Amino acid sequence: MKVEEALLSVKRVVENFGDRKAIYSFYLEFHRRLEVLKLVKAYREHGSTLLDIGAQPLITSCALRELGYKVVAFDIEPEPYMEIAEKCGVNVVKCDLERDELRTTDADCAVFTEVLEHLHYYYAPTVLVKINRSLKIGGYLILTTPNIVSLFRRLRLLLGKQPIYRYHVREYTMDEVLAMVREAGFNIVKAYYSAVNDLTYIDAEPKAYLGISQNSWT
C-alpha cells in the first residue's frame, strides 16, 4: 500500500470519531505526515514494531498500522482519541515523557514528530535518552521539529511578531537538535531541512489534493 492511500484510509475514522482538533490536524498536517510515513517505509520493513511518541490525535499511528506495522502509541493525554485508536487497532500507552519511562527495549523504530518543541528544554535531552533505550540495537529514530531560524520565522520576527508558536516551549536550530540526538547515543543517518512545515498552511487546501468538500472540515 502507498503511504498516501494509508493516510487517506484514516480520514473517515478521524471525521467520525475525532474532535475538531483531530479533523483540522488531518487536513492541515497532511503533507507533513506523508513525509514521515515515507521515511518510516524507507528505513523499516513491513511488520516492524514502531513507537509513535507524543502521538495524539493518533492519525500517524493509524496510518502506520494500515501500512502493516505493529504500533504502540505513547501520549500524555490520549483519552480524547481512544475511539480513533480502537477503530484502527492501535495499542495506546498513557505516558508523561518528561517523567515516565517508555518501558520497552525492543522497538525497531521510534517516530517522534513535532513533539520536541513541546517539552521543557531541561527534560528534552533526557527524553531522547529514554527513546534510545526503547530501541533495539540498530533501531531508528525519526524526529521532526520546527526550525527556529527558518525563513518563515525570521520574517515574522522582522515584522515584530513572535516567531515561536504559542504552544511551543522552545524551538531549536538544526545544530542544537543534532547535538542533543548525538548526546543521547544516536548516530545521525540523515538530517535535512524540510519545506513542508512552513508550507503546510498554504498547501493544505483540501480540494487541491484530496478532492473533498469544504464542509468536511469546517
C-alpha positions, 0 to 999 in steps of 0.5 A: 500500500502507498503511504498516501492511500494509508493516510487517506484510509484514516480520514473517515475514522478521524471525521467520525470519531475525532474532535475538531482538533483531530479533523483540522490536524488531518487536513492541515498536517497532511503533507507533513505526515506523508513525509514521515510515513515515507521515511518510516517505509524507507528505513523499516520493513513491513511488520516492524514494531514502531513507537509513535511518541507524543502521538495524539490525535493518533492519525500517524499511528493509524496510518502506520498500522494500515501500512502493516506495522505493529504500533504502540502509541505513547501520549500524555493525554490520549483519552480524547482519541481512544475511539480513533485508536480502537477503530484502527487497532492501535495499542495506546500507552498513557505516558508523561515523557518528561517523567515516565519511562517508555518501558520497552527495549525492543522497538525497531523504530521510534517516530517522534514528530513535532513533539520536541518543541513541546517539552521543557528544554531541561527534560528534552535531552533526557527524553531522547535518552529514554527513546534510545533505550526503547530501541533495539540495537540498530533501531531508528529514530525519526524526529521532526521539529520546527526550525527556529531560524527558518525563513518563515520565522525570521520574517515574522520576527522582522515584522515584530511578531513572535516567531515561536508558536504559542504552544511551543516551549522552545524551538531549536536550530538544526545544530542544537537538535543534532547535538542533543540526538548525538548526546543521547547515543544516536548516530545521525543517518540523515538530517535535512531541512524540510519545506513542508512545515512552513508550507503546510498552511498554504498547501493544505487546501483540501480540494487541491489534493484530496478532492473533498468538500469544504464542509468536511472540515469546517 
